[in-house]
């Protein structure tokens, strides 16, 4: 229990406040939870991946607000999603079906962000169309993974050509 609340002159209200009830979360609550990878014995987890043009794009489905009705103040947190390093990965399970549907129908889908294929667990080289959607940094990481040498100032087309020619 917390100490009694004191007025400016030192008089107390005579009522102790529960510390847990006064703590409010200031972080955005996201319906997207990235669970740990599934064990190797199970089938691989399916993900729906969205790529943004901004590094840390945030989309809100419902803004947070203070509810001051009924004599009590409660904070209702924001509901939304946060892209991290240009990507948002949502696990394709029934729990997140509403979020995926909301993102696919969002007015900014195709403008500020777009759905892309999940290339995180891919063993073989992606198609040329998929590589054109990737950033130069991602293409260079793919080159490093496949031991293909490219110069630092190589263009996207040059990197894609080097990958296609050198990866067997």
C-alpha positions as CSV (number, residue, x, y, z in Angstrom):
1,X,0.0,0.0,0.0
2,X,1.2,3.5,-0.8
3,X,1.5,6.3,1.8
4,X,-1.6,8.4,2.4
5,X,-2.0,11.3,0.0
6,X,-1.0,14.6,1.6
7,X,-2.3,18.0,0.8
8,X,0.0,21.0,0.4
9,X,-0.3,21.9,4.1
10,X,0.6,18.4,5.3
11,X,-3.0,17.2,6.1
12,X,-3.8,13.8,4.8
13,X,-7.0,12.7,3.1
14,X,-7.3,9.8,5.4
15,X,-7.5,7.3,2.6
16,X,-4.6,5.1,1.4
17,X,-4.3,4.5,-2.3
18,X,-3.4,1.2,-3.8
19,X,-0.2,1.6,-5.7
20,X,-1.1,-0.9,-8.4
21,X,-4.4,0.9,-9.2
22,X,-2.6,4.3,-9.8
23,X,0.0,2.9,-12.3
24,X,-0.9,3.7,-15.9
25,X,0.7,2.2,-19.0
26,X,2.1,4.8,-21.4
27,X,3.1,2.4,-24.1
28,X,1.0,1.5,-27.1
29,X,-0.5,-1.9,-26.7
30,X,-0.3,-3.8,-30.0
31,X,-2.5,-6.7,-30.9
32,X,0.5,-8.2,-32.7
33,X,2.6,-10.4,-30.5
34,X,5.7,-12.0,-31.9
35,X,5.9,-15.4,-30.2
36,X,9.0,-17.4,-30.0
37,X,9.7,-19.7,-33.0
38,X,7.9,-23.0,-32.9
39,X,9.9,-26.1,-31.9
40,X,11.7,-27.9,-34.8
41,X,9.3,-30.9,-34.5
42,X,6.2,-28.8,-35.5
43,X,5.5,-27.3,-38.9
44,X,7.0,-23.8,-39.5
45,X,5.0,-20.8,-38.3
46,X,3.3,-18.8,-41.0
47,X,3.8,-15.0,-40.9
48,X,2.2,-12.2,-42.8
49,X,4.9,-9.5,-43.5
50,X,4.3,-5.9,-44.4
51,X,7.1,-3.5,-45.5
52,X,6.9,0.2,-44.9
53,X,8.6,3.1,-46.6
54,X,9.3,4.6,-43.2
55,X,11.7,2.9,-40.7
56,X,9.3,3.2,-37.7
57,X,5.8,3.6,-39.1
58,X,3.0,3.4,-36.5
59,X,-0.6,2.8,-37.5
60,X,-3.4,3.2,-34.9
61,X,-6.7,1.4,-35.1
62,X,-8.0,3.2,-32.0
63,X,-6.4,6.1,-30.1
64,X,-5.9,5.8,-26.4
65,X,-8.0,8.0,-24.1
66,X,-8.7,8.9,-20.4
67,X,-12.1,7.7,-19.3
68,X,-13.3,10.0,-16.5
69,X,-16.8,8.7,-16.2
70,X,-18.3,7.2,-13.0
71,X,-16.0,9.2,-10.8
72,X,-12.9,7.1,-11.6
73,X,-10.1,7.9,-14.1
74,X,-9.0,5.0,-16.2
75,X,-6.6,5.0,-19.2
76,X,-7.7,3.0,-22.2
77,X,-4.5,2.4,-24.2
78,X,-4.1,2.8,-28.0
79,X,-4.6,-0.1,-30.3
80,X,-2.3,-0.2,-33.2
81,X,0.8,-1.6,-34.8
82,X,4.5,-0.5,-34.9
83,X,6.8,-1.3,-37.8
84,X,10.4,-2.0,-36.7
85,X,13.2,-1.5,-39.2
86,X,10.8,-1.1,-42.1
87,X,9.0,-4.4,-41.3
88,X,5.9,-5.6,-39.4
89,X,5.6,-9.4,-39.0
90,X,2.2,-10.7,-37.8
91,X,1.8,-14.3,-37.0
92,X,-0.9,-15.9,-39.2
93,X,-3.1,-17.3,-36.5
94,X,-6.9,-16.8,-35.7
95,X,-6.0,-14.6,-32.8
96,X,-4.5,-12.0,-35.2
97,X,-7.0,-12.4,-38.1
98,X,-8.7,-9.1,-37.3
99,X,-5.4,-7.2,-37.3
100,X,-4.3,-8.8,-40.6
101,X,-7.7,-7.9,-42.2
102,X,-7.5,-4.4,-40.9
103,X,-3.9,-3.9,-42.3
104,X,-4.9,-5.4,-45.7
105,X,-7.9,-3.0,-45.9
106,X,-6.1,0.1,-44.6
107,X,-6.2,3.1,-46.9
108,X,-2.4,3.5,-46.8
109,X,-1.8,-0.1,-47.9
110,X,0.0,0.1,-51.2
111,X,1.1,3.7,-50.5
112,X,2.9,3.9,-47.1
113,X,3.3,0.1,-46.7
114,X,2.7,-3.1,-48.7
115,X,2.4,-6.8,-48.0
116,X,5.5,-8.7,-49.1
117,X,6.3,-12.4,-49.1
118,X,8.0,-13.8,-46.0
119,X,11.6,-14.4,-47.0
120,X,13.0,-15.0,-43.5
121,X,13.1,-18.8,-43.7
122,X,13.8,-19.2,-47.4
123,X,16.6,-21.5,-48.3
124,X,16.8,-20.9,-52.0
125,X,17.2,-17.6,-53.8
126,X,14.1,-15.4,-54.1
127,X,12.6,-14.6,-57.5
128,X,13.7,-11.5,-59.3
129,X,10.4,-9.8,-58.6
130,X,10.8,-10.5,-54.9
131,X,14.4,-9.2,-55.0
132,X,13.2,-5.9,-56.6
133,X,11.0,-5.3,-53.6
134,X,13.9,-5.7,-51.2
135,X,16.2,-2.8,-50.2
136,X,19.8,-2.6,-51.2
137,X,20.9,-3.4,-47.6
138,X,18.8,-6.6,-47.7
139,X,20.2,-7.6,-51.1
140,X,23.8,-7.1,-49.7
141,X,22.9,-9.3,-46.7
142,X,21.7,-11.9,-49.2
143,X,25.0,-11.6,-51.0
144,X,26.9,-12.1,-47.8
145,X,24.8,-15.1,-46.9
146,X,25.4,-16.7,-50.4
147,X,29.1,-15.6,-50.5
148,X,28.6,-13.3,-53.5
149,X,31.0,-10.4,-53.7
150,X,29.7,-7.0,-54.8
151,X,31.1,-3.5,-54.5
152,X,29.8,-1.0,-51.9
153,X,28.4,1.4,-54.5
154,X,26.7,-1.3,-56.6
155,X,23.2,-0.6,-57.9
156,X,20.2,-2.7,-57.1
157,X,20.2,-4.2,-60.6
158,X,23.9,-5.0,-60.4
159,X,23.4,-6.8,-57.1
160,X,20.4,-8.8,-58.4
161,X,22.4,-9.8,-61.5
162,X,25.4,-10.9,-59.4
163,X,23.1,-13.0,-57.2
164,X,21.4,-14.7,-60.2
165,X,24.7,-15.4,-61.9
166,X,26.7,-16.6,-58.9
167,X,24.2,-18.6,-56.8
168,X,23.7,-22.2,-57.8
